[in-house]
Amino acid sequence: MKNLFPEKSDIAIIGGGSAGLALAFHLAEQGNDRLSVTIVESRSDYQNDRTWCFWDFNELHEKLRPIIRKSWQNWSFSKGERTIVHHSAAHPYCAVSAGDYYEKVLACLRVLDNFTIVKNCQATSITTHKGGYLIATSQGEMWSRYIIDTRPPIHDYHLKKSSPSAPSYSEVFSGAILYQIFFGVEVELDYDFFDDSTVQLMANLTEAHNGLAFRYVLPYSANRALVEYTTFTPHFFAAQQLKSDCLSALEQLLGKSKFEIVYEEGAVLPMGFGGVKSSRSNLLYAGIVGGSVRDSTGFAFIRTQRWAARCAADLAKGRLSKSMACDTRVDEFMDKTFLRVLRKHPQLAPKLFMSMAQNLSAETFARFMMEKSTWPDYLRVIMAMPKKVFFQQIISTSG
């Protein structure tokens, strides 16, 4: 992998985060050595800056499987004194640290001469030029035939808005039905406290911020865990504003126990947004802007890997798809109906999720979350919902 700024490239990937590196990885793994690929990345160095999770259906490429930090066969839901635990040996819940992902993918690309990464480089404009595009950047200009733009809408979007002149996140994602906003800290204790056999997927479900709020705990070991405070809300605000809520949730969980904060993360995810489609040929928006986030859940990592494999195969054939999202009409309909019910009836949200936990098996729940549902699964999900408000929402949407 080269580090010099090229004058031209067959494929320019703007943004070397989850989606950008996924596409580069799959281009490399599919043996597209005749295509020159340039990654334009704004950061000067890669750091561990977030955590991605998924239920394992053996979709992750075999070379990436070693980066799974931990997997759990149990995940739980709780409201008040009531707790429901799901167990699945077939489809465990897995966590990947971004730092491990970055390191692994960059190591795979580093030995390839047809890949170039340009760090500390901001793309400032994209114009059509000689059958392709001219990309103006802070380090010079580059021509490319294809462009995959994976940049988030706002720099450092996951924690705060950094520029007063930048469009607001809510303006960029004006079609979002709800926002999933979370802030988390990874903590280490000097004694064993956590049950590291079970993820607290949605703990202490309550209504807050005119929406749903819950605690999320990934116990990496008996004395180390990622603890997040998450809310589904119609109101946009920076994730940093949830830090005090997160620390309160942590205090409620740990009591007066002493702990060390090892790491912080946060994000704002648009739910029901669907993604932006490019009107220009050979230019595709990917990542969050392109629709990597599942409408009803916020899960994106495996969706991104699926897309990257498809997109790499298309590019090898000399074409570029128009959309990153690949939701079926049934998934899209159910997700948007679900979100509209949550937005209109936030007081029902805790009960709704507890009902799903109680009435769906672990395997059915995992398939639904990972877009693997069968028709019987869809029926089970519908039967697990409060039927009156859902049918009312379906009728009002149809009308």
C-alpha positions in Angstrom: 0.0 0.0 0.0 1.4 3.4 -1.0 1.2 6.6 0.9 2.0 9.1 -1.9 -0.9 11.3 -3.3 -1.8 9.9 -6.7 -2.8 12.0 -9.8 -5.4 9.5 -10.8 -7.2 6.4 -9.5 -9.7 3.9 -10.8 -11.6 4.0 -7.5 -11.5 6.8 -4.9 -12.9 6.0 -1.5 -13.5 9.2 0.5 -13.4 8.3 4.1 -11.5 5.4 5.5 -13.8 4.4 8.4 -16.0 1.3 8.7 -17.6 1.4 5.2 -14.5 2.8 3.4 -12.2 0.1 4.7 -14.8 -2.6 4.3 -15.0 -1.8 0.6 -11.2 -1.7 0.3 -10.9 -5.0 2.1 -13.4 -6.8 -0.1 -11.8 -5.3 -3.3 -8.5 -6.7 -2.2 -9.9 -10.1 -1.2 -11.7 -10.5 -4.5 -8.4 -10.1 -6.3 -9.1 -6.9 -8.2 -5.4 -6.1 -8.6 -6.0 -4.4 -12.0 -7.9 -1.6 -10.3 -6.1 1.2 -8.5 -7.8 2.2 -5.3 -7.2 5.4 -3.3 -8.5 6.0 0.2 -8.8 9.7 1.2 -8.9 9.8 5.0 -9.2 12.9 7.1 -7.6 11.5 10.3 -3.9 11.4 10.7 -3.9 8.3 12.8 -6.4 5.5 13.5 -7.5 5.0 17.1 -10.0 2.8 18.8 -13.1 5.1 18.7 -16.2 2.9 18.8 -17.6 -0.6 19.2 -19.7 -2.6 16.6 -21.9 -5.6 17.5 -23.9 -8.2 15.7 -25.5 -11.6 16.0 -23.2 -14.2 14.4 -24.6 -15.9 11.3 -21.1 -16.7 10.0 -21.2 -13.8 7.6 -18.0 -12.1 8.6 -15.1 -12.8 6.3 -12.8 -15.5 7.7 -9.8 -13.2 7.8 -11.8 -10.7 10.0 -13.2 -13.3 12.4 -10.1 -13.0 14.7 -11.0 -9.4 15.5 -14.2 -10.5 17.4 -13.3 -9.3 20.8 -15.8 -11.4 22.7 -19.0 -13.3 22.0 -21.9 -14.1 24.3 -24.6 -16.8 24.1 -26.9 -14.9 26.5 -28.5 -11.4 26.3 -31.1 -9.9 28.6 -33.9 -7.4 28.8 -35.1 -5.8 32.0 -37.8 -3.4 33.2 -38.2 -2.7 36.9 -37.7 -6.0 38.8 -38.4 -8.2 35.7 -35.6 -9.7 33.6 -35.9 -11.9 30.5 -32.8 -13.8 29.2 -32.3 -15.1 25.7 -29.9 -17.9 25.0 -28.5 -19.0 21.6 -25.5 -21.1 21.0 -26.1 -21.0 17.3 -26.1 -17.2 16.9 -24.1 -15.6 19.7 -23.9 -11.8 20.1 -20.5 -10.5 19.1 -18.5 -7.3 19.7 -15.7 -5.8 17.6 -13.5 -2.9 18.7 -12.9 -0.4 15.9 -9.2 -0.3 16.7 -8.8 -4.0 16.0 -10.8 -3.7 12.8 -8.7 -0.8 11.5 -5.5 -2.5 12.3 -6.5 -5.8 10.6 -7.8 -4.2 7.4 -4.9 -1.8 7.0 -2.5 -4.8 7.5 -4.2 -6.6 4.7 -4.0 -3.6 2.4 -0.4 -2.7 3.3 1.2 -5.4 1.2 -0.8 -4.5 -2.0 0.7 -2.1 -4.6 -2.6 -1.1 -6.1 -3.9 0.5 -2.9 -3.0 3.9 -1.7 -4.1 5.6 1.6 -3.7 9.4 2.0 -4.2 10.4 5.6 -4.7 13.8 7.1 -6.4 14.7 3.8 -9.8 16.6 3.5 -11.8 16.3 0.3 -13.2 19.8 -0.4 -15.0 19.4 -3.8 -16.0 16.9 -6.4 -16.6 18.0 -10.1 -17.2 16.0 -13.3 -14.1 15.9 -15.5 -13.1 13.8 -18.6 -15.5 10.9 -18.0 -14.9 10.7 -14.3 -14.5 13.1 -11.4 -11.9 15.6 -10.2 -11.5 15.5 -6.4 -10.0 18.6 -4.8 -8.4 17.9 -1.5 -6.2 19.6 1.1 -3.2 17.8 -0.4 -3.9 18.3 -4.1 -6.2 17.2 -6.9 -6.9 13.7 -8.1 -9.0 12.2 -11.0 -11.0 9.1 -10.5 -13.5 7.1 -12.5 -15.5 5.9 -9.5 -16.2 7.7 -6.2 -17.6 6.1 -3.1 -18.2 8.8 -0.6 -18.4 7.4 3.0 -17.9 10.6 4.9 -20.2 11.3 7.9 -22.4 14.4 7.5 -20.6 16.3 10.2 -17.0 15.9 11.3 -16.9 14.2 14.7 -20.7 13.6 14.3 -20.5 10.8 16.9 -19.8 13.0 19.8 -20.5 16.6 18.9 -21.0 19.2 16.1 -17.7 20.8 15.6 -18.4 23.6 13.1 -21.0 26.4 13.6 -21.2 26.7 9.8 -21.9 23.0 9.1 -25.5 21.9 8.5 -27.1 20.5 11.5 -27.4 16.8 11.8 -31.2 17.0 11.9 -31.1 19.0 8.6 -28.9 16.4 6.9 -31.2 13.6 8.1 -34.5 15.4 7.7 -36.3 12.1 6.9 -35.3 10.3 10.1 -38.2 9.1 12.2 -36.2 8.8 15.4 -32.6 9.2 16.5 -30.7 6.6 18.4 -28.3 8.5 20.6 -25.9 6.9 23.1 -22.9 7.7 25.2 -20.7 5.0 26.8 -17.6 4.3 28.9 -15.5 1.3 29.1 -14.6 0.8 32.8 -12.2 -1.4 34.7 -12.6 -2.4 38.3 -10.0 -3.8 40.7 -12.3 -6.7 41.6 -14.8 -9.1 39.9 -18.3 -7.6 39.5 -19.8 -8.3 36.1 -21.5 -11.5 34.9 -19.4 -11.9 31.7 -21.7 -14.6 30.4 -24.6 -12.3 29.6 -24.9 -9.0 27.6 -27.4 -6.6 29.2 -28.9 -5.7 25.8 -31.7 -3.4 27.1 -31.6 -3.0 30.8 -33.8 -0.8 33.0 -36.1 0.1 30.1 -37.8 3.5 30.8 -39.3 6.4 29.0 -37.0 9.4 28.7 -36.3 12.3 26.3 -39.8 11.8 24.9 -38.7 8.3 23.9 -37.1 5.1 25.1 -34.0 4.9 27.3 -32.1 2.0 28.6 -28.7 0.8 29.9 -26.5 -1.4 27.7 -23.7 -3.5 29.2 -21.0 -5.5 27.3 -19.1 -7.4 30.0 -15.8 -8.3 28.4 -14.6 -9.9 31.7 -15.7 -10.1 35.3 -13.9 -6.7 36.0 -14.2 -4.9 32.7 -17.2 -3.7 30.6 -18.6 -1.2 28.2 -21.6 0.6 29.8 -23.7 2.8 27.6 -26.8 4.9 28.2 -29.0 4.8 25.0 -32.1 6.7 24.0 -34.5 6.4 21.0 -35.9 10.0 20.6 -37.4 12.3 18.0 -35.1 15.1 19.2 -31.6 15.6 17.9 -28.9 16.5 20.3 -25.2 15.7 20.6 -24.2 12.4 22.2 -22.0 14.2 24.7 -25.1 15.5 26.4 -25.8 12.0 27.6 -22.5 11.7 29.5 -24.1 12.6 32.8 -26.9 10.1 32.2 -24.4 7.4 31.4 -22.4 8.1 34.6 -25.6 8.0 36.6 -26.5 4.7 35.0 -23.0 3.4 35.8 -23.3 4.6 39.5 -26.7 2.9 39.7 -25.1 -0.3 38.4 -21.9 -0.2 40.4 -23.0 1.6 43.6 -20.0 3.1 45.4 -17.5 0.8 43.7 -14.4 2.5 42.5 -13.6 2.2 38.8 -11.3 3.5 36.1 -12.7 4.9 32.8 -10.5 3.4 30.1 -12.3 4.7 27.0 -15.4 6.8 25.9 -17.6 6.5 22.8 -20.8 8.0 21.6 -22.9 8.4 18.4 -26.1 9.8 16.9 -27.7 7.3 14.5 -30.7 8.2 12.2 -33.5 5.6 12.4 -35.9 5.4 9.4 -33.6 7.6 7.3 -33.0 5.1 4.5 -30.0 6.7 2.9 -29.2 9.3 0.2 -29.0 8.1 -3.4 -26.6 9.9 -5.7 -28.0 11.5 -8.9 -24.6 11.2 -10.6 -23.3 8.1 -12.3 -20.3 6.3 -10.9 -20.7 8.1 -7.5 -22.2 6.4 -4.5 -22.9 7.5 -1.0 -22.0 4.9 1.6 -21.7 4.6 5.3 -24.4 6.3 7.5 -25.3 8.8 4.8 -25.7 6.0 2.3 -28.0 3.9 4.5 -25.7 1.5 6.4 -27.8 1.8 9.6 -30.7 -0.6 10.0 -33.9 1.5 10.3 -35.3 -0.1 13.4 -32.2 -1.1 15.3 -29.1 1.0 14.5 -27.0 -2.1 13.7 -24.7 -1.4 10.8 -21.5 -3.4 10.9 -22.6 -6.6 9.1 -24.9 -4.7 6.7 -21.8 -2.7 5.7 -19.8 -5.9 5.2 -22.5 -7.3 3.0 -22.7 -4.2 0.9 -18.9 -4.0 0.6 -18.7 -7.5 -0.9 -21.5 -6.7 -3.4 -20.0 -3.4 -4.3 -16.6 -4.8 -4.8 -18.0 -7.5 -7.2 -19.9 -4.9 -9.1 -16.8 -2.7 -9.5 -14.9 -5.6 -10.8 -17.5 -5.9 -13.6 -17.3 -2.2 -14.4 -20.4 -0.9 -12.7 -21.5 0.8 -9.5 -24.8 0.3 -7.8 -27.0 3.3 -7.0 -27.8 2.5 -3.4 -26.1 1.0 -0.4 -29.3 -0.1 1.4 -30.8 -3.5 0.3 -33.8 -3.8 2.7 -36.7 -5.9 1.4 -40.0 -4.1 1.2 -41.3 -6.2 4.1 -38.3 -5.2 6.3 -38.7 -1.6 5.3 -42.4 -1.6 6.0 -42.1 -3.3 9.4 -39.2 -1.1 10.5 -40.9 2.2 9.6 -44.2 1.1 11.2 -42.3 0.1 14.3 -40.5 3.4 14.5 -43.7 5.5 13.9 -45.4 3.6 16.8 -42.4 4.3 19.0 -42.5 8.0 18.1 -46.2 8.4 18.5 -46.5 6.3 21.7 -43.2 6.6 23.6 -44.9 5.5 26.8 -45.4 2.0 25.2 -41.8 1.5 24.2 -40.6 -0.3 27.4 -43.6 -2.7 27.3 -43.2 -3.2 23.6 -39.6 -4.4 23.9 -40.3 -6.6 26.9 -43.2 -8.2 24.9 -40.8 -8.9 22.0 -38.3 -10.5 24.4 -41.0 -12.6 26.1 -42.8 -13.8 23.0 -39.9 -14.4 20.5 -37.3 -17.1 20.8 -33.7 -16.1 20.9 -33.2 -17.5 17.4 -36.2 -15.6 16.0 -35.1 -12.4 17.7 -31.5 -12.8 16.3 -32.8 -13.4 12.8 -35.1 -10.4 12.9 -32.3 -8.1 14.2 -29.9 -9.4 11.4 -32.5 -9.2 8.6 -32.6 -13.0 8.3 -36.3 -13.4 9.1 -38.5 -16.0 7.5 -42.2 -15.4 6.8 -43.2 -17.3 10.0 -40.7 -15.1 11.9 -42.5 -11.9 10.5 -45.8 -13.3 11.8 -44.3 -14.1 15.2 -42.9 -10.5 15.4 -46.3 -9.0 14.5 -48.1 -11.2 17.1 -45.6 -10.1 19.8 -46.5 -6.4 19.2 -49.4 -4.4 20.8 -51.8 -5.1 17.9 -54.2 -2.2 18.3 -51.7 0.7 18.0 -49.8 -1.1 15.2 -53.0 -1.7 13.1 -53.9 1.9 13.7 -50.5 3.0 12.5 -50.8 0.8 9.4 -54.2 2.2 8.6 -53.2 5.9 9.1 -50.1 5.4 7.0 -52.1 3.7 4.2 -54.6 6.5 4.3 
